[in-house]
Structure formats: structure tokens, C-alpha cells
Amino acid sequence: MKLQRCIVVVLLSAAVAVAEPVAADQQCPALEEQPVKLEGWLSKKYEKQLAELVKEFAAMGHTRVTLWVYPARNPSGIVAIGRCVPVYIAQHALRGARAYTAGVHSLVHQNFVGPQWIGVATNLFAELARQPVTEKQVEQLLDEDLTTRQFQTLYRKFTLQDQTTHSFGMDLPNPKLMRE
């Protein structure tokens, strides 16, 4: 079982590494044709409830959910949401991330993820591919009055990448910088 999980993580990492960037203005397929894939790593304390939590994360419909138990005490607070994910599914995932992981502390730039993919408590992305977020910013994303377009615009605003990074005592160009 552990070997299968390792293989899945390696394959997923390889798929993310070779994924092409997706422009924000490209059309999104209908959810009936291509549902949102949600993958998450939950705290060990929820191991016995995993089957119930899969149902809870899938409650919004139009999703395929895979959850794993994080082998250490708590999984990361990193969340990735693709550009084609509707607001009601994205917000449901963010609420789940707050409830069953270490919270939401960073968001991944959308060009690093598939358009209809959500990663909850994911460690698949380098530090330069994500941006830290505050609790206030997460609350803004959870505003129930947001439309999908408004949510996605706000998400992209919160995940703007730094042009440079401080390494070896110098400011260097960000090697993970995605250009729109």
C-alpha cells in the first residue's frame, strides 16, 4: 500500500513537472465532460474517517476525490486551485483544507497546476511556485458573494510571483517565474 502511494506521488510529480502553462483566457470544458480532480493529504488523526471525508470533499458534485493520510503530524498548508474550478467547489475545498489540515498558508500559481485540479495540503510545488497568504486573504476567497470569475481573479492576484528571489546574498531572477 505504501509503495502504491509512493508511485502515485512520483507519477503526479512528473505530470506536474511537464505540464504546459495554461492561459487564463482559455475555455474551460463543462464539468459534466471533465469533473474537477481533488487530491488532498489529511492529518493522521483523520485516518479512520478517510472514507467519510472523501464523501464530504465530493459533496459539491462534479468532482473526483482522492485523499491520503499524511505520514507526519500535520500536512502542509499549501493549496492549489486550477483556473477552471468553479467558486463553489474551490471554496468547499478551502473550507476542508482549514478543517482537516494545518490550514491554508500558501497558494500555488495557477500555471503550475491543471485547469480542473485542486491540491489540498500538497507538497508537490517548490517554494517559488507559491505565495504565502494571510487569514484575511483566505477569508476574502471564501466570500459567498463571489462569482467564479471574481474568485479566480482574486486567486490570481494573491498568487502573483516575485520577479526575483534572494539567494546567495543576491537578488536573482526567479527561476520558476511563469509568464502569462
Phi and psi in degrees as a GROMACS rama.xvg file:
@    title "Ramachandran Plot"
@    xaxis  label "Phi"
@    yaxis  label "Psi"
@TYPE xy
-65.6473  -37.7246  LYS-2
-63.0886  -40.375  LEU-3
-62.394  -43.1362  GLN-4
-62.3428  -42.1125  ARG-5
-62.5728  -42.6118  CYS-6
-62.8416  -43.6932  ILE-7
-60.8822  -44.6628  VAL-8
-64.1654  -41.8496  VAL-9
-64.0252  -45.3069  VAL-10
-64.3144  -41.6536  LEU-11
-63.3987  -41.4001  LEU-12
-61.8326  -41.7535  SER-13
-65.2008  -40.4195  ALA-14
-64.3414  -40.3917  ALA-15
-66.9353  -37.6093  VAL-16
-66.0846  -32.2715  ALA-17
-100.461  1.28749  VAL-18
-65.2513  139.227  ALA-19
-82.0725  147.367  GLU-20
-63.3349  147.385  PRO-21
-114.324  128.162  VAL-22
-71.8881  144.529  ALA-23
-67.0079  -21.7934  ALA-24
-95.0704  3.66025  ASP-25
-70.636  151.824  GLN-26
-69.1221  146.926  GLN-27
-105.094  136.001  CYS-28
-68.4809  156.022  PRO-29
-63.2252  146.405  ALA-30
-62.2734  -28.4539  LEU-31
-66.9399  -32.4245  GLU-32
-81.075  -42.3434  GLU-33
-139.641  95.6436  GLN-34
-67.9343  164.893  PRO-35
-75.87  132.285  VAL-36
-94.3108  120.409  LYS-37
-114.569  122.71  LEU-38
-122.85  133.297  GLU-39
-144.405  153.666  GLY-40
-117.646  118.497  TRP-41
-106.088  160.661  LEU-42
-60.3286  146.328  SER-43
-55.405  -30.815  LYS-44
-65.725  -12.5865  LYS-45
-102.056  11.5648  TYR-46
-56.3589  -42.2628  GLU-47
-73.2146  -16.9397  LYS-48
-102.451  11.2842  GLN-49
-55.2425  -45.837  LEU-50
-62.01  -41.0594  ALA-51
-67.1225  -37.3991  GLU-52
-70.8067  -31.6624  LEU-53
-60.1472  -44.6795  VAL-54
-62.9907  -40.3011  LYS-55
-64.9324  -44.3727  GLU-56
-67.3591  -26.9071  PHE-57
-89.5893  0.166711  ALA-58
-59.5345  -24.2309  ALA-59
-75.9395  -13.3441  MET-60
79.9012  168.454  GLY-61
54.7847  36.3791  HIS-62
-134.766  153.457  THR-63
-119.074  120.228  ARG-64
-113.878  132.523  VAL-65
-130.161  124.674  THR-66
-122.034  144.343  LEU-67
-126.23  157.709  TRP-68
-91.984  126.68  VAL-69
-70.6477  131.848  TYR-70
-70.7887  -20.8493  PRO-71
-96.458  -171.872  ALA-72
-58.8036  -54.5545  ARG-73
-138.02  138.809  ASN-74
-73.6651  170.909  PRO-75
-67.7101  168.453  SER-76
-101.533  33.6911  GLY-77
-101.393  129.087  ILE-78
-126.096  138.612  VAL-79
-122.369  132.975  ALA-80
-132.111  122.482  ILE-81
-69.0813  161.085  GLY-82
-71.4862  -15.6494  ARG-83
-101.832  5.24539  CYS-84
-78.0995  124.006  VAL-85
-65.0708  154.092  PRO-86
-57.7984  -41.3646  VAL-87
-67.117  -32.0891  TYR-88
-76.8565  -42.5369  ILE-89
-61.0407  -45.0437  ALA-90
-66.9724  -36.9445  GLN-91
-61.4736  -42.2158  HIS-92
-65.9131  -41.1589  ALA-93
-63.5022  -41.1555  LEU-94
-63.8148  -40.5119  ARG-95
-64.201  -40.1639  GLY-96
-62.2611  -39.2581  ALA-97
-67.9779  -35.0835  ARG-98
-80.1619  -37.2195  ALA-99
-117.215  7.31256  TYR-100
-134.832  -163.087  THR-101
-77.1817  5.6223  ALA-102
104.864  -166.002  GLY-103
-119.323  110.81  VAL-104
-117.59  -21.7557  HIS-105
-144.52  148.503  SER-106
-119.781  142.194  LEU-107
-90.8075  136.778  VAL-108
-57.0038  135.043  HIS-109
-65.2963  -23.3106  GLN-110
-73.1053  -7.22606  ASN-111
-93.0574  -6.09181  PHE-112
-126.674  158.719  VAL-113
-64.6425  152.858  GLY-114
-64.5783  -27.2125  PRO-115
-120.307  48.8039  GLN-116
-131.311  141.261  TRP-117
-126.349  132.266  ILE-118
-116.36  121.527  GLY-119
-107.361  125.143  VAL-120
58.299  42.5051  ALA-121
-88.2329  142.635  THR-122
-112.5  19.7361  ASN-123
-80.1516  -8.02071  LEU-124
-118.559  139.003  PHE-125
-65.6597  159.245  ALA-126
-57.6763  -33.9691  GLU-127
-77.2638  -7.95168  LEU-128
-93.7079  -1.76179  ALA-129
-134.502  164.746  ARG-130
-127.841  137.647  GLN-131
-65.561  146.057  PRO-132
-128.498  153.434  VAL-133
-92.0674  166.867  THR-134
-62.2079  -36.1933  GLU-135
-63.4255  -40.407  LYS-136
-65.6796  -40.3118  GLN-137
-62.9217  -41.4125  VAL-138
-60.8255  -38.2498  GLU-139
-62.212  -41.1708  GLN-140
-66.8047  -26.8317  LEU-141
-88.8445  2.9826  LEU-142
-59.2304  119.879  ASP-143
-69.7908  -11.9755  GLU-144
-86.5528  -6.06787  ASP-145
-70.7458  140.495  LEU-146
-86.1585  170.282  THR-147
-59.803  -44.0914  THR-148
-60.7873  -44.3761  ARG-149
-64.9059  -41.914  GLN-150
-60.0907  -49.4553  PHE-151
-64.0696  -37.7741  GLN-152
-64.096  -44.2163  THR-153
-64.6524  -42.7568  LEU-154
-58.8844  -47.1609  TYR-155
-63.6616  -35.9728  ARG-156
-62.5641  -41.6148  LYS-157
-75.0597  -15.0442  PHE-158
-111.647  19.4384  THR-159
-59.0099  130.825  LEU-160
-84.2506  150.973  GLN-161
-72.6519  138.897  ASP-162
-69.6105  -31.8445  GLN-163
-128.409  163.813  THR-164
-133.858  147.185  THR-165
-90.2689  111.24  HIS-166
-139.361  142.791  SER-167
53.8248  33.8859  PHE-168
76.7215  10.2568  GLY-169
-131.722  158.154  MET-170
-90.6744  116.213  ASP-171
-116.402  156.423  LEU-172
-58.8876  141.161  PRO-173
-68.9343  114.217  ASN-174
-69.9291  -16.1386  PRO-175
-101.835  10.7627  LYS-176
-64.7252  124.723  LEU-177
-98.9157  132.681  MET-178
-101.333  133.97  ARG-179
